[in-house]
């Protein structure tokens, strides 16, 4: 790898805003160089390993613009300065999604893997849960921290809503920001990747594989739920209206700040507070 190698674009997340989808899409692009995994964690967890270790996470025959996608960077108070120290010309990509939806998706993504027994509404009773599920949705706050170290033209905010409505345009704007061929259409363009969903975690996947079936029969899935081998599926719509309204009140000042920062109306993100 050349001594001139330096990561040029950093996607700082947060989780559940199409970060995995985007990593897969950009991995297909011939002018972009990504590492095999979509979370290197150099600028938050593994800085002590040194820059040489960081560069070794990328292919030795790396060609194209080096791209680091680590969703947790947006949550780290240390990452903005560390990235700026490493490459002050780096481009910072932030992806944003309705923060209430994002919080629930993040919660359920972890819950269905049987990692804990917390309920979603406990996010306002336990700060660790709040920091994990709620704070990542404060996108304007995240952007402002990076704007302390990078000029506005080096920070791009992409919206999950655009991915839903027009995946090609969503990707085109990001490719234009990176500075590569924006007409490129990856195979993943119309597919969902790493969706939270309502299906069961590894236990059910193992059973499906053993049975040679792509999906589990409802009666069998229900039996797994009764045996507590998988959690019962949850949806945001089933959460307490009072709790969801409280979340919206928490997010509202940041949503309004993001509207000013991006000159974009985010009325739909505020609807939870009036339902």
C-alpha positions, 0 to 999 in steps of 0.5 A: 500500500502506498505511503500516500494512502489516506482515507478520504471519506468517512461515513459517521452514521448513525446506525439504522440509517442505511449505513450497511446498505450504503457500505454495500453499494459503495463497495460495488463502485469501481472508484471507491475503496472500502474495507471488508467490514463496515465498521473499523472503529479506528477513530473511537475504539482502536486509535491506540493501534496506530495509523498503520493498523488502520490502513491495513484494514483496507485491501493492499491493492487498494484503488480508488477513494478510500472510504471508512464507514463506521456508524459509531463515529457520529456518537463519539465526542473524540472522533471529529477531532481525531479525523481532522487531525488524521486528514483535515480534507476528509469528507464527512457523510452523515445519514439521517432518518426520522429519529423516533423510527431510527431509535426503535429500529436500533432497539429492535435490531438488538432486542431480537438478537436476545442481547437484553430484556429491556423494553423500548420505553426504558430508554427514558429510565436508563441513561445507557439505553438513552445514549445508545438509542436516543442520542444518535438521532440528534443529527444536528448536534452531530453535524455541529460537532463535525463542523467545528473541525470541517468546513460546511462543504466537506459535510454532507447530510443524506436523508433516509426518506430519500432512499425510500422514495428514490434510491437512485437519486439518494445514491447519486447525491452521495456519489457527487459529494464523494466526487466519483461517477454518479451514474453508477448503479450497484446491484444492491440499489433496490434491496434492503440490507440489514433491516431490523424487521420483525423476524427472529434472531440467530436461534430461528435462523439456525432452525430454518437452516436445519429444516431447509426452509427459508421461513418458519411456519407461524405455528412453529415460530409461535412455539419458539416464542412461548419457549422464550427462544425468540422474542415476540415481534414488536412494532413502533406502532404498538408503543405507548403514545405518551412515550412516543410523544415524549421522544418527539419532544426530546428530538424536536429542537434538534429537528428544527436545528437540522431543518435550518442547517439543511434548508429542508422541511422535516414536518413528517418527523414531527408528526409523532408529537401531534398524534 
